Amino acid sequence: MITVSRHAPSLTGRIHSLSITAKIQDGMKLIAASLAFCSLILLSGCRPSPEKLLATANKYHDNKKYKEADILYQKVIAKDKTNAEAYYRAGLNLLAEGMPGQATRFLRRAVDLKPSNTDASSKLAEVYLTAYMSNPARFKQLMPEVSELTKKILQQDPNSFTGLRLQGLIAFSDRKLDDAVAAFAKANQIKPYSPDVIGWYAESLLLLNRQDEAQKLVRETLNHNKTWSAGYLFLYALAGKSNDRATQEAILREHVRNDPKDTGAIVQLADFLRQTNRFDEGEAVIKRVLADKQAFPAAHEIVGDYYMRARKFDLATQQYEAGVNDDDKSKLRYQQRLVAVKVAEGHTDQALNLAKSLAAANPKDAVTNELYARLLLTGAGGDAGKTLAELKNLVQKDPGNPTLRLYLSQANLSTNHFDAAVSEANEALQAEMKNKSQRREIIIPARLIIARINEGKGQHAQALEQTQQVLQLDASNPEARLLRDQALIGLGESDQAKPDLENFAAQLDKEGNFSRDANQVRLLLGRLYMGTRDYAKAGALFDAVWKATPPDYRGFEALQELNLAQGKTDLAVSSMEDFANKNPANLTARFDLANIQATAGQMLARTDVPRAKALLEAAAGNYKLILKSNTNSSLVWYRLGLLQVALGQTDSALASLDQAISSDSQNEAAHLERAMLLDHLGRTKDAAVGYNRVLGIDPDNTVALNNLAFLNADNKTNLEQAQSLAEHAKKRAPNSPDVADTLGYVYYQRNLNTEALQIFRQAVQQYPQNPTFRFHLAMALLKQGDKQGARDEAEKALKTAPPAQQERIKSFVSQIG
């Protein structure tokens, strides 16, 4: 496994110091990554307007051509980062594709750009609520957002079915069951017997010990819809709580009686009988399908599968062979099942030979190719190189097959083709999401690969999202735990990561595990200890990693970080220089040296300016040296840009940040630093474009939300949007005084002066030396008519304001009169 970690500098407030504190972990390979991106086919001829593109995209969406629609929505957004309708429609399109996680950033952006779009609000709330209810502990932070979105929906339409349903679900999730029942009851009056409500309604009644009412509600719904399978399942589960097997059986038989052509109902009843030691009765039920081939064209398959679950392989073989002979259209499917029988019986060679012949005869059949590929991966094919080549051929025949993509990814990993493995894993996940099947065997490994890449790029929130989804499927997955803890640390939520890492490390020590992943756990925990100045514990962990068998270089690098943390800058720099010079081909060591030099330079900036400047220049030189080695790394360009800002080389910094973005258009940190630098230089229009680009990547980026809101407010443009952005930022950073000040400034510009005054007064009380807060308070006081109060606050602001701000404050004072 290759893990590349990047910690972006702290980003709070409006204009930020461009610090260089990030570290590279885990032996990153500083080579040009050959990441596979989906290429867009550009329209030839004249360039259509965003409106025409959007209309065409909508037609594709309506015709369920989601991929084509997505391409056009992205093109509209690329042309206009503030097109609310395009973000909204792109979100709907992703929902239709079965990709709710990806849809949220577009819907969130649509809501911010156009707060009146209640459908966007309801869709976003639905996705957030679904995520929360799947794992309340991990998605607890989403609930305030769901509540606010629901409140706005009901304010516009108190009888909104969607709003009432959401209100009921919120109450249910908070265990306010009486409120949930009331909301569901009202929703049921508006849209009676809707499956979207009845199940939750009945569950709420059940939890309130109103079992009779719940049962009656489900029964009434079944009277209106006798084929509602979920209703029978509810009653079946209810009977199961009291271990009432007789009632369960009666419910299953009722389901089959009311919907005699429902294959699922028949299979469930047959399996129930088999599992209660009545194989013959179950066999009699399942064999009914053989008498009605018109209703059950796959009858031999249904019966054969029943025998397979019962491990009656000879009987299963008879049914599948009968299917081969009787059903020419489905012949291949039965042959595939015969392969499965051979595998179940342990005859892998026979299974592989049969699968290979089927794949050769049916080169475009996905299931056949998957079956053959899976057998190859088990080692039945022998040579790993030949297996890889054979899998590549299979993928070429069926490039949209997620299973084949994942198998090829795994084969690449086994032969150390890491970039290809990552590319194929990403393709596998996208294909699986499009297919909407959500199979664990595809989703878990694919998401883990993508999580590693996200975490390596410093996209902690995205990495956390991926690992959380894995852990929902497999709570004890060790790789997912490690990546999750890394992401939590990157997001500043170390308190959540620390207990898990301590338990994890103790378990590894007990096992004597010093694998690369095990050492990564120790390194993460050591850095947490270092952050709390528990240097002895940190040093012990780092030393254990460096002295492991074989030695792990990351322990050495971490020991130099520890030296820096203890103020031993000369020791850290000299140790790192010595190692890098003795290993000139090791670009990771050269990169770590540059990071150590940059951090040491920052630490000495106030006490030894010449030495600090020399270290920063040396670090910049090392970054340039790395870039000269044919390594077009977005991360290295980004770090070089930060250093150039610190050295006052703004033109060079912009050029480096542009290179970082050119190398990776999704480098959120580079986009943000570039926008902030432009903001600092007074190029506010360009900065606004940059902030919108950041929000196009991550709609929840607090800094971009805050800074763009302030720019809009300061320019008195898009004030409604500015308020939405500022309020969104406040939710993301409720304790940030800078974010609060921005919200107050937006209120001031929107003539909501009472609200603005309240915010500014609190900010000044908490931070009396901040000239901006005092100046804004002065402006709000003047608008209120308090000239003397405005003059007093402005004069206090002048005492601590920098020269550039002093001129503006003096101009304000001269106009008070």
Phi, psi and omega in degrees: 000135175253121177240123180246120183249141176220130177252115180287154178296157179299132185233094176223153180088188184271302175247131191240151172291138184268087187273161181234078183244000188285154180233150175260129179249165163071035171058050184299139176271111182275072176231163180293120181280132180264067180286139181270118176248145177291123180272142180264139177274111184285143178287135180273168179079211182292151183270119181291155179288160176304325180296315180292320177300318181295318179297319178294318178300318179298322178295318176300317180298314181298332178268011178063027173263075192291323181296315179296320179297317181300319179301315183288322177299319180295326179291322176297315181296323178297326179281328186216101183288356181244018180279097185298319182296322180295317177297318181298311182292324177297322177296316178298320181297319179292324175298318179296331178279355181081031181237069183297325180299315179290330183292331187298321183292329177284318179294321178298318179294321179297319179294319179295320182284329181219084184301339182281354181281091184290332179292320176299320179297316182292320179295318180296317179297320179299315181295313179301317183293321177299316178298315181298314184289339176285333180200083185303323183296318185278333185247026181301327184292347181279339189296319176302323179293317178300316181298317181291318178298317179296319179300318180293323178298313182287334175295323180281327179212096182299341180254024178291121178301315180298316180299316180292321177298315178298319179300318178295319181292323176298313180297320179298316182294331178272003183061028170268074194292327178295319177295321179298314180300318180298316181292317180295322179297317179294319177297322180293329176292323181286319181223084189298143172058035177281128178301338180290343184242320191301318180301313178293321179301311181295320179296321178297316178298319181298317180292339176272012181062028177254058187298320182298319179294319179298314180296319179296317180299314180294320179297317179298321179293320178294330176295328178275336181214090186290351180255015180284096186299322182299329179294317178295321179297322178298311181294323178298314180294322179298317178292328180293333180297330178257013179055036181272083184297324182297316179293320178301315179297319180298321180294316179297320179292323177298318179301314180295322180294318182280338180221069190294348180253014176275108182301319181300320180295318180295314180297319181296319179293316180298317180293325176300314180294320179296317182288343176257031174063035176234061183304316184297320178294318178297320178298319180296321179294313185292329182287350177302329183294337181291339182275352182224077183292337179289316178284330183232077182297338179259036186302315181297326178293316181299315181289319178299320178296324176301316179293323178298316179297331178272001181059035173261076191294326180294319179291323177297317179300319179300316181293318181293321178294324176296322177296320178300319184280325187266337188233089185296327181293328183253017184305315183296321181298320178291324177296322177298321179291329176294326174298316180299323178297317179299320178295314181298328179278353179090009181267070187292324179296315178297320180297316181296317181295319178294317180296320180296316180294323178293319179295322179293323181279341183226066189296341182256004181274119186296312185296319179297315179296320178297317180298315179295316180298318181297320178293324176298317182293337179288353181098358180295337181278349178089246188301130182294322179296317178293323177299315179300314181297319180294322179292323176299319178297320179295319179293322178299326179286330184218073187293342181266011183273114183295324181294315179296321178299316180293318178299319178294322176300314180295322177294321176297319177299319183291341179249016175066027173265078192291316181298317178295324179297316180295316180301314182291326177296318178296316178298321179298315182294315180298318179295321180292319178297321179295323180285344176064019182272333174054047181284134180303319184292344174262310188297314186298303181295325180294316180294325179296318179296315180294323177299319178300316181294314179301315181294322178297330180271003180081012179270073190295319182298318179293320178296319179298318179300316181296314183291325178297321179292325175294315183291338173293329179271330183212090189296338183255011182299115187294320181293321178295322178299314182297312181294324177297315180296321176300315182295319179299318178297317179298331179272004179080019181249052184297329181299329178283327183279326189302310181300320180294319180295321179296316178295320181297311182297320179298319178296318180293319178298320180296324180278347185069033185268116177235038175291171181301315179294321178297319178294327178297324176298315180296321180294317179297314180295319178299320179292327175295316177298320179299322179295332178262013178064025174269071191293329181294314179296318180298313181298321180296319180292315180297319181295323178296322179291316182293328183263009179294169177247111358283163180300140180254112184307329182300332176293321178296313180299319180294326177296327178287325173300320179295320176300317178299314182300331180266009178082010181268065187293317182297318179296317181297313182294314183294321179296318181289321177299315181299317181293316182295320180290328178282345181230066188297336180276352182273094182291334176298316179295321178297319178295316179297323176299315179300318179296317179297316179298316181297316180294317178298320178300318177298318183295330183263004188301329183265337186256335183210080186300313180301316180294320179298314180297319180298319179294318179296318179294322177295319178298315178300320179298321179290323176298317180296323179297319178296317182292335178286347184268032180064027178252097181270066185273124177300322181295319180292318176301319179298313179296321178297319178299319178299316179297319182293327173297313180299329180272002179079014181265073190293319180296315178295323180297315178299319179296319180292319179294324175299319178295321178299318180290323178297322180287330180210100184296343180262014179286090186300318182296320180294317176301316183292315180298321179295316179297318180293323178294317177298320177301314181297327180277000179086006178270071191291326179295315177295323178296318180298319176300317180296316179297321177296326177293321177299314182291337173292332177274316182220099182297346182260010181293110188298318183296313180295318177302311184295311185292321178292321177300317180294317179299315179298317180294317181295327178269359180056043178234149177049049187293325177296317177295320179300320179295318179297317179296315182294319179294322176298315179298321181297323177293324181285328182224072187295340183256007181278121178293326179294319178294318178299318179299319178299315179299318177299320180294323176295316178300319179300314182290336178268010179065028172261065194289328179298314179294321180297314180301319181300317180292314183294321180296318179294321180295317180293322179297321182278328184227072186294342181269359182276112184292328181295317180298317180294320181296317178294323176296319178300317180298317181291323178296320179295319179296330177284343181103003181268083184294317182294317178298321179296317181296317181299314181292322180295319180293324176293323178296324181299330185294331183242001184284144174290163185307316183298323181281332181300320181298319180293321180292318179298320178298320178297315181298319182294339182265356181294320179084000000 
